[in-house]
Amino acid sequence: MDKSPRSLDALVEHQVRKWSTERKRVPTLVGTGRRWPVVTISREYGARGAAIGRLLAERLEFDFWDKKLVQAIADDAGASQRVIETLDEQRKNAFGDILASFVQGRGLSAGDYFLRLGRVVQVIADHGAAVVVGRGANYLVLPEQALRLRVVAPFETRVRGLMERGGLDEKTARAELRLVENERALFIKQAYNKDVTSPTDYDLTINTGTLPVEVAVEVAVAAYKARFGALPT
């Protein structure tokens, strides 16, 4: 996904064409008539979750949707509608039922943004073969639609990482970590009435304080195969 044109309209147009082209051959991907389940990644700030997501998408040859891209499409009503229109009527109705059930039963905000976000993530999950980072995507898909990862690391490890990768001094790195962590926890609480740190909301938690990013990707690949019985070929 990240190799496509930069503007939001161009990104959406690129993805819509890709989905339209692949729809004819999707059943042959798995051999069972179902699409490849997606991978959702929730991560502590500075734990390298986005880096793992990008490498995992390359490894599986999946689309890569990071937080900024999903948020941009959810923010833009026109772009959201274009994405939703890639579903046929039967799937639109089914996905509408899923979202309605979610909103009614799990405390999702009735705000327009959260409804758009839910629609966008559900459409991505319906098409399958994607890695989605952030925005609480693990709460917006059915368990059978996704491998739900949580990427963590010790606070001090993340501080050092921010200092090295971002060129920050220690005081600034610590303050930035606490600020972003609080913002993310608040978003998940307000949007889904959930605690982002709850371990039972994920299928696998990966600690990049002890596992290098490349090894973490291979662990995620092994978990995907164990969870769904096969890997894309």
N, C-alpha and C positions, 0 to 999 in steps of 0.2 A: 504493500500500500504506500510505503514511504517513497517509492521510486516514481510515483505518478506526479503529474503537474502540481504546482504549489497552491494555487488559489482554491478556495473552498468549492466553488462551482465546478472547476476542472476536476477536483478530487472526486466529487460526487458523480460527475458524468463518467469519469474513468471507471469507478466502481460499479455503477449501474450497467455499463457495457460489459464489464467483466462477468458480473453475475448472469446477465442475459446470455452470454456466450457459453458459460459453464453449465447453465441449467440443463441443457440437453444431455450432458455426460455425467452429471452428479451421481446418479445411481451406480455407475461403474466404479466410483471412487472406493466404495466400501464393499460392493458386491452384495449388499443386502437391501438396497433401495433407500438407505438412510444416509444423511449427510454426516461428514466428519464433525463430531462435537467440537466446540470451541474450547479455548483455554482462557480463564479469567485470572488476572494477577492483581492482588491487593498487596501493597508493600509499605513498609516503614520508610520514611524519607531518608535517603542516603544508603539504603540497603541494596541498591543496584537492581531493583525489580524491573525497571524499564529496559535496562541493558539485557537482562535475562529474557524478557519478553521478545525483544527484537531478534536476538540470536535464536530463540526457540522457534519463532515464526519462520526464520530462514531455514532452520533445520527441518521443520515439518513442511515447508513450502506453503505456509498459511499466510493470509493477509495479516497485517499488523496495524492495530488501531490503538494509538496511545490516548492518554487522558485528554490532551488538548484537542485532538481531532474529533473524538466522540463528543466532547463538550461543544465544540464549534458547530457541529451538525445539529445537536440538540437545541442550541441557541437559535439557529436559523430555521424559521418555519418552512420556508421554501425548500431548503435542502432536506429537512426531515421528511417532508412529503414525498420528495423524489425517491428517497430511500425506501419509504413504506410502500410506494407503488411498485416496487420490484417483486412484491408478493402477489400470488394469484388470489382470487377472491376467497377460496376455501381456506388458505393459510391466513389471510387477513382476519377472517372471522375467528379462527382458532386462536390466533395471537391476541386478538382483542379480548377474548374470554380469559386468557392467561393474565393479561395486564389488569383487567377488571378485578379478577380474583386477588391479584397481588395488592392492588390499591385498597381493596376492601378488608383484606385479612392481615396485612403486615404494616399498616401505619404509614404507607408512602404518602408524602405530601400531595395534596390535590393541585398544587401549583402547576402552571402550564409547562414550566421548564422540566419538572420531574416527569411529567407525562410524556413529553417529547423524548427525554432521555431514555425512558423505559421503552418507547417505541423503537428508537434507533438500536438499542442493544438487543432487543428481541428480534429485530430483522436480521442483524448480524448473526445471531445465534441460529436463526432459521436457515440462513444460507450455509452456515457452518464454515469449517476450515479457516478459523481466525483466532488470533491472540488479541485479547482486549485488556488493556492496562488501565486500572483506576476506575473512578466514578461509581464504585460499589457494584460493578457489573455482576459479581457473583450472587447478588441478591435479586437480580433481574432476570435470571435464567433458571430454568428447571434443572435440578441436579443431574438428570440424565443427559442434558444438553452440554455439559461442561466439565472439564477438570478445573477445580477451583484452587488456585495456589495462593499462599501467603508467603511473602519474602521478608525476612527479618534479619537483624544483626544487632550486636551489642551497641549501646549508645556511644561508647568511646570509639568503637570501630567506625561508626558512621561519622563521628566528628572528624576523625583523622582523614577519612575518605573525602569529606567535603573540603577540608583544608587543602588536600593534595589536588583534587580534580577541579576545584573552583577557585583556588588561590586565595582562600579566606584565612583570616587570622582565627585563633582558637575561640576567642570571645564571640566573634561574629558567627562562626560556624555553629556554636552551641545555641545561640539565640535563634538562628534560622531554623535549626532542627526542631526546637521546642515550638516555635510559631507554626511551622508547616504541619507538624504532628497534631497540634491542637486543632488547626483548621480542618484537617482530614477527618479527625475523630468527630468533630462537630457536624461536618457534612453528612457523615454516615448516620449519626444519631438523628439529625433533623429529617433526612430523606427517607430512612428506612426504619427508624427506631431500633437500631442495632448497635452493639458494641463491636467496633472494627477489630478488636483484639480477641474476640471469642473464637477459640480453636475449632469448635464444632461447625463453624460456618465455612470451613475449608477442607479439602480432601488431603492436602499436603502442605506442610510448612517447611520452608527451606531457610537455613541459617547461613548467610554469606559471610558470617564471621569465622566460620570453620570450613566452608566450601567455596572454592574459587568460582567465579561466574561460569566458566566453561564447564566445570564439573556439575554445577547446579543445573545447567541446561540438560545435561545427560541424565541427571536424576529425574528431571521433569519429563523427559522423553520416555524413560522407563516407566514412570508412573502413568503416563498416558496410555502406553501399551497395556499395562496391567489393568487399568480401569476399563478400557474399551476393547481389549482383545486383539488389537492390530495397530499398525502404523501406516500412514500414507506411503505409497510406493511410487 
